[in-house]
Amino acid sequence: MHIDTLKIFCDLVDFRSFSKTADKHVVSQSAVSQQLAQLELEHKCQLLNRRKRPMEVTAAGEIFYKAARDIIDRYEHLRSELSELNASTKSRINVGAIYSIGMHTLPKYIKRFMVKKSNVNVHVDYFVAEKLYELVLSGELDIGLVAAPRFDKRLEVLPFEDEALVLVCSPKHPLAKVSEIDIPKLQFERFIGFEEGTPTRELIDGIFQRYNITVRPVMEFDNIETVKKAVEINSGVSILPEPTVLQELEGGTLKAIEFEDEKFVRPTGIIVRKDRLLSADARYLIELLRKKS
């Protein structure tokens, strides 16, 4: 058996799709099918039930999957430790974050990390939340940073920062004159929000439901930067994490108003796959992220 074959099998289990697995490994679906058949022939058992839609993992497949994941992680851990022994070769940590965390919160932690670990390459990419979970589970990312983290038995979720939520509006908006506001006063306000399905949208919708508030949605976007631009031109108000608007507050293009009722926060979290063996450098980065100071 080759490590690449084990990786293909594990991705088949994770994706439950021959086409997605083939695309990831840049091979044909036929090649993926042949490698699975070879594994089943070699071990004289069925690993996946292809007649089900989506296909199901057999009892033997579950055992094989856990062992394969362990072998892959130990192999990657070995490669990482060997790389760390070679000072001329930088070890690499693959980090993924939703755009708002990656742009506004993460950089200060990366700077602190690089002071101590200047020989480590921390590669940061931005993804939507759903993609982040997929990439952490598939092993392509060592660490993920998400908002309003969801439970998944395959993931370890560690608390990151609780970001204060504030009402934001244009300096030209009538509410810009107040420093605090009762959330019920947002009833029927023109509101700029996030697209359905985004964790921050679900969080804010939950707040409105608790206070029995109905707003007038005028625009919906999939990222904070576009929401901010719409608020700046006075198209409506929004509720955003305070760390994401500090630059606009300093520049005077947005006004932030705190809530009187209670302190609303957007929890954020660090996600890692439970069975993944992380390098010493990756573990140190997680430790640094959790200190929040």
C-alpha positions as CSV (number, residue, x, y, z in Angstrom):
1,M,0.0,0.0,0.0
2,H,1.1,3.6,-0.7
3,I,0.3,6.6,1.4
4,D,-1.4,8.2,-1.6
5,T,-3.8,5.2,-1.9
6,L,-4.7,5.6,1.8
7,K,-5.3,9.3,1.2
8,I,-7.7,8.5,-1.7
9,F,-9.6,6.0,0.4
10,C,-10.0,8.5,3.3
11,D,-11.2,11.2,1.0
12,L,-13.7,8.8,-0.5
13,V,-15.1,8.3,3.0
14,D,-15.1,12.0,3.8
15,F,-16.6,13.2,0.4
16,R,-18.8,10.1,-0.3
17,S,-18.0,11.0,-3.9
18,F,-15.8,9.5,-6.6
19,S,-15.9,12.7,-8.7
20,K,-14.8,15.0,-5.8
21,T,-12.1,12.6,-4.7
22,A,-10.8,12.3,-8.3
23,D,-10.8,16.1,-8.7
24,K,-8.8,16.6,-5.5
25,H,-6.1,14.1,-6.5
26,V,-6.2,15.1,-10.2
27,V,-6.9,11.5,-11.4
28,S,-9.8,9.9,-13.2
29,Q,-12.8,8.5,-11.4
30,S,-11.8,5.1,-12.9
31,A,-8.4,5.4,-11.2
32,V,-10.1,6.0,-7.9
33,S,-12.4,3.1,-8.4
34,Q,-9.5,0.8,-9.3
35,Q,-7.6,1.8,-6.2
36,L,-10.6,1.1,-4.0
37,A,-11.1,-2.3,-5.7
38,Q,-7.4,-3.2,-5.2
39,L,-7.7,-2.4,-1.5
40,E,-10.8,-4.6,-1.1
41,L,-9.2,-7.4,-3.1
42,E,-6.0,-7.2,-1.1
43,H,-7.9,-7.3,2.3
44,K,-10.6,-9.7,1.1
45,C,-13.5,-7.5,2.4
46,Q,-15.9,-4.8,1.2
47,L,-14.9,-1.3,2.5
48,L,-17.6,0.8,0.8
49,N,-21.2,-0.1,-0.2
50,R,-21.5,1.6,-3.6
51,R,-25.1,0.6,-4.1
52,K,-26.3,3.1,-1.5
53,R,-26.7,6.8,-2.4
54,P,-24.7,8.3,-1.0
55,M,-22.4,5.3,-0.6
56,E,-22.0,3.9,2.9
57,V,-18.9,2.8,4.8
58,T,-19.0,-0.8,5.9
59,A,-17.9,-2.0,9.4
60,A,-14.6,-3.2,7.8
61,G,-14.4,0.2,6.1
62,E,-14.7,2.1,9.4
63,I,-11.9,0.1,10.9
64,F,-9.7,0.6,7.8
65,Y,-10.5,4.3,7.7
66,K,-9.4,4.9,11.3
67,A,-6.2,3.0,10.8
68,A,-5.5,4.8,7.5
69,R,-6.1,8.2,9.1
70,D,-3.7,7.2,11.9
71,I,-1.0,6.1,9.4
72,I,-1.4,9.3,7.3
73,D,-1.2,11.6,10.3
74,R,1.8,9.7,11.7
75,Y,3.5,10.0,8.3
76,E,2.8,13.7,8.1
77,H,4.0,14.2,11.6
78,L,7.2,12.3,10.8
79,R,7.8,14.6,7.7
80,S,7.1,17.6,9.8
81,E,9.6,16.6,12.6
82,L,12.2,15.7,10.0
83,S,11.7,19.1,8.4
84,E,12.1,20.9,11.7
85,L,15.5,19.2,12.2
86,N,16.7,20.8,9.0
87,A,17.2,24.5,9.7
88,S,17.4,25.2,6.0
89,T,14.0,23.8,5.4
90,K,11.0,25.8,6.7
91,S,8.2,23.8,8.3
92,R,4.8,24.9,7.2
93,I,1.5,25.4,9.0
94,N,-1.7,25.6,6.8
95,V,-4.2,27.9,8.5
96,G,-7.7,28.7,7.1
97,A,-9.9,31.5,8.4
98,I,-13.2,33.2,7.5
99,Y,-12.4,36.5,5.8
100,S,-13.3,38.7,8.8
101,I,-11.1,36.8,11.3
102,G,-8.3,36.4,8.8
103,M,-8.2,40.1,8.0
104,H,-8.9,41.8,11.3
105,T,-8.1,39.4,14.2
106,L,-5.5,36.8,13.1
107,P,-2.6,39.1,11.9
108,K,-1.6,40.2,15.4
109,Y,-1.2,36.6,16.5
110,I,0.8,35.6,13.4
111,K,3.2,38.5,14.1
112,R,3.7,37.3,17.7
113,F,4.2,33.7,16.4
114,M,6.8,34.8,13.9
115,V,8.8,36.6,16.5
116,K,9.4,33.2,18.2
117,K,9.3,31.0,15.1
118,S,10.8,32.9,12.3
119,N,11.8,29.7,10.4
120,V,8.2,28.5,10.1
121,N,6.0,29.3,7.1
122,V,2.5,30.1,8.3
123,H,0.3,29.9,5.2
124,V,-3.1,31.6,5.7
125,D,-6.0,31.3,3.3
126,Y,-9.5,32.7,3.5
127,F,-12.6,30.5,3.0
128,V,-16.3,30.6,3.6
129,A,-17.2,28.6,6.8
130,E,-18.6,25.5,5.1
131,K,-15.4,25.1,3.0
132,L,-13.3,25.6,6.2
133,Y,-14.9,22.7,7.9
134,E,-14.4,20.5,4.8
135,L,-10.7,21.4,4.5
136,V,-9.9,20.8,8.1
137,L,-11.7,17.4,8.1
138,S,-9.9,16.4,4.8
139,G,-6.5,17.3,6.4
140,E,-5.7,20.1,3.9
141,L,-5.7,22.6,6.7
142,D,-4.0,22.1,10.1
143,I,-6.0,24.8,11.8
144,G,-9.3,26.6,11.0
145,L,-10.8,29.8,12.5
146,V,-14.5,30.2,12.3
147,A,-17.4,32.3,13.8
148,A,-20.1,30.7,15.9
149,P,-18.4,27.3,15.7
150,R,-20.7,24.3,15.3
151,F,-20.4,20.9,17.0
152,D,-18.9,18.0,15.0
153,K,-17.8,14.8,16.7
154,R,-14.8,14.6,14.4
155,L,-13.5,18.1,15.4
156,E,-12.0,19.6,18.5
157,V,-13.4,23.1,18.9
158,L,-11.4,25.5,21.1
159,P,-12.6,28.9,22.1
160,F,-10.9,31.9,20.4
161,E,-12.2,35.5,20.8
162,D,-15.7,36.7,21.8
163,E,-16.2,39.7,19.5
164,A,-18.5,42.4,20.8
165,L,-21.4,43.1,18.4
166,V,-22.3,46.7,17.7
167,L,-24.9,48.5,15.6
168,V,-23.1,50.3,12.7
169,C,-24.5,53.1,10.6
170,S,-23.4,55.9,8.4
171,P,-22.4,59.2,10.1
172,K,-25.3,60.7,8.1
173,H,-27.9,58.3,9.6
174,P,-30.2,59.7,12.4
175,L,-29.0,57.0,14.8
176,A,-25.4,58.3,14.5
177,K,-26.3,60.9,17.1
178,V,-26.7,58.4,19.9
179,S,-24.0,56.5,21.8
180,E,-26.2,53.6,23.0
181,I,-29.5,52.1,21.8
182,D,-32.2,49.6,22.9
183,I,-32.3,46.9,20.4
184,P,-36.2,47.1,20.1
185,K,-35.6,50.5,18.5
186,L,-34.4,48.7,15.4
187,Q,-38.0,47.6,14.7
188,F,-38.7,48.1,11.0
189,E,-35.2,49.7,10.4
190,R,-33.7,49.3,7.0
191,F,-31.2,46.5,7.6
192,I,-28.2,45.2,5.7
193,G,-27.4,41.7,6.6
194,F,-25.6,38.5,5.7
195,E,-26.8,35.8,3.3
196,E,-28.9,33.0,4.7
197,G,-26.8,30.0,6.0
198,T,-23.9,32.1,7.2
199,P,-23.1,31.6,10.9
200,T,-23.2,35.3,11.7
201,R,-26.6,35.7,10.0
202,E,-28.0,32.8,12.1
203,L,-26.6,34.4,15.2
204,I,-28.1,37.9,14.5
205,D,-31.5,36.3,13.5
206,G,-31.5,34.5,16.9
207,I,-31.1,37.9,18.6
208,F,-33.9,39.4,16.7
209,Q,-36.2,36.4,17.5
210,R,-35.4,36.6,21.2
211,Y,-36.4,40.3,21.2
212,N,-39.3,39.8,18.8
213,I,-37.9,42.3,16.4
214,T,-38.7,42.6,12.7
215,V,-36.3,44.6,10.5
216,R,-36.6,45.5,6.8
217,P,-33.9,43.7,4.9
218,V,-32.7,45.8,2.0
219,M,-29.5,44.0,1.1
220,E,-27.8,40.7,1.9
221,F,-24.1,39.8,1.3
222,D,-21.8,36.9,2.0
223,N,-19.0,39.0,3.5
224,I,-18.4,41.8,6.1
225,E,-16.5,44.0,3.7
226,T,-19.4,44.4,1.3
227,V,-21.8,45.0,4.2
228,K,-19.6,47.8,5.5
229,K,-19.5,49.5,2.1
230,A,-23.3,49.4,1.9
231,V,-23.7,50.9,5.4
232,E,-21.1,53.6,4.6
233,I,-23.3,54.9,1.7
234,N,-26.3,55.0,4.1
235,S,-28.3,52.2,2.6
236,G,-29.2,51.0,6.0
237,V,-27.8,49.9,9.4
238,S,-26.2,46.6,10.3
239,I,-24.9,44.6,13.3
240,L,-21.2,43.7,13.0
241,P,-18.3,42.5,15.2
242,E,-16.6,45.6,16.6
243,P,-13.0,44.4,15.6
244,T,-14.0,44.3,12.0
245,V,-15.0,48.1,11.9
246,L,-12.1,49.7,13.8
247,Q,-10.4,51.1,10.7
248,E,-13.7,52.7,9.5
249,L,-14.5,54.1,12.9
250,E,-11.0,55.7,13.0
251,G,-11.5,57.1,9.5
252,G,-14.9,58.4,10.4
253,T,-16.8,56.5,7.6
254,L,-18.9,54.5,10.1
255,K,-20.4,55.1,13.5
256,A,-20.7,52.3,16.0
257,I,-23.4,52.2,18.7
258,E,-23.4,49.9,21.7
259,F,-26.5,48.1,22.9
260,E,-28.1,49.0,26.2
261,D,-30.1,45.7,26.6
262,E,-27.2,43.3,26.9
263,K,-23.7,42.8,25.6
264,F,-24.1,40.7,22.4
265,V,-21.0,38.8,21.2
266,R,-20.1,36.7,18.2
267,P,-18.1,33.7,19.6
268,T,-15.2,32.5,17.4
269,G,-13.4,29.2,17.6
270,I,-10.3,27.2,16.6
271,I,-11.1,24.0,14.9
272,V,-8.8,21.0,14.4
273,R,-9.5,17.4,13.5
274,K,-9.5,15.3,16.6
275,D,-7.3,12.5,15.2
276,R,-4.8,14.7,13.6
277,L,-1.2,14.7,14.9
278,L,-0.1,18.3,14.7
279,S,3.6,19.4,14.6
280,A,5.1,21.1,17.6
281,D,5.0,24.5,15.8
282,A,1.2,24.1,15.0
283,R,0.6,23.2,18.7
284,Y,2.5,26.3,19.7
285,L,0.4,28.5,17.4
286,I,-2.8,27.1,18.9
287,E,-1.5,27.8,22.4
288,L,-0.7,31.4,21.3
289,L,-4.2,31.8,19.8
290,R,-5.8,30.6,23.0
291,K,-4.0,33.1,25.2
292,K,-5.8,36.0,23.7
293,S,-3.4,38.6,25.1
